[in-house]
Amino acid sequence: MPSTSLPTIQADDEWSQLRAVIVGRAANSCFPSEPLHMIQATMPEQYHGHFQPNSHFPKYVLQKADAELDQLANVLQQDGIKVYRPDDVDWYAVGGYTAAMPRDGLITVGNTIIEAPFSWRSRKREIDLAYSGILTELASDGHLTIVRAPKIVGTDTIYDDVGKPQGGLVDGKYPWAVNNSRPAFDAADFMRFGKVLIGQYSNVTNAKGVEYLRACVPDGYTVEMLEVDDPHAMHIDATILPLKRGLLVYNPLRTSETALRRHSVLHDWELHPYPFVPKKRDSPPLFMTSEWLCMNVLSISETKVVVEEKDVEFAEWIRQFGIEPILLPLQHVHSIGGSFHCATVDLVRDCGGS
Ligand code: ARG
């Protein structure tokens, strides 16, 4: 039912009770075709050869991934959460990638939904093609602002002269795979902590992109950048995970307590490094990510979190914080780029203000 039955779009953290969410779709997803230097910077080495124009992910992966996403949608619906699904798109025909990773392209900040100005050329039309139906439906909510990404006029310059030091470096350390010639960010490079967003510069998020996001967030919101040590950085949601107000889990190979404490919103939080190294899995292949996807969970509330059913070690570990893991399969979605956090966008949470 349209917005009459839906609470006003509103979410500015990652943990408050979830009321409405987008769950992605895998059908027709293709390996994103980007310049080799971008693939080398962000994708696991053994699979680089797969990232060719118009090359589908294996059929069995896509079929199983869609079954997993449908199951996730059903479980959330049964829990009383309103679920939106993207439109079907033939990604092969349009030279695109997927509708399975909505987190990368959309972020809800308060009463505003912001579309990411993607750096990848294969993703430029992703929101238009797959999410216009949802955005049109949501637009009938008179309190909602939707900020669409700026159109690129003329030729995209984002890959010109890459490799030379440009803006978007952390302490000048990495020559990222994009330059700083126009705003670029992926929404999944940011996490919401109430009035503060914490993000990372990465191979898809540059300094102009961060400035642009600062201009888009509603009044009273600020964007801070975390120091992350990850030359392959692309999306912060396998690096930090706020599980509830006052408790954050982080990947100690990529960031540190010292870096996290610099953010005053976290000054009195419990910060826990995940103490195990997650196991690599070869089947189905992790074409696009590391095994740290175990941290890429979707919180339904401060006590209930959806975790991949094979990530038992992680699921058991978070119980000590009073969190009940709900185990669901998502291995085939992992194969095409991400886990529960990547595959969803929360639209409504009962955020108590901050
Ligand atoms: N780049 C991260 C890793 O390999 C995975 C992040 C996935 N996130 C996403 N929103 N697609 O560990």
Boltz pocket constraint, residues with backbone or C-beta under 6 A from the ligand:
constraints:
  - pocket:
      binder: B
      contacts: [[A, 42], [A, 101], [A, 103], [A, 104], [A, 188], [A, 232], [A, 233], [A, 234], [A, 235], [A, 236], [A, 237], [A, 238], [A, 288], [A, 289], [A, 290], [A, 291], [A, 292], [A, 293], [A, 296], [A, 337], [A, 338], [A, 339], [A, 341], [A, 342]]
      max_distance: 6.0
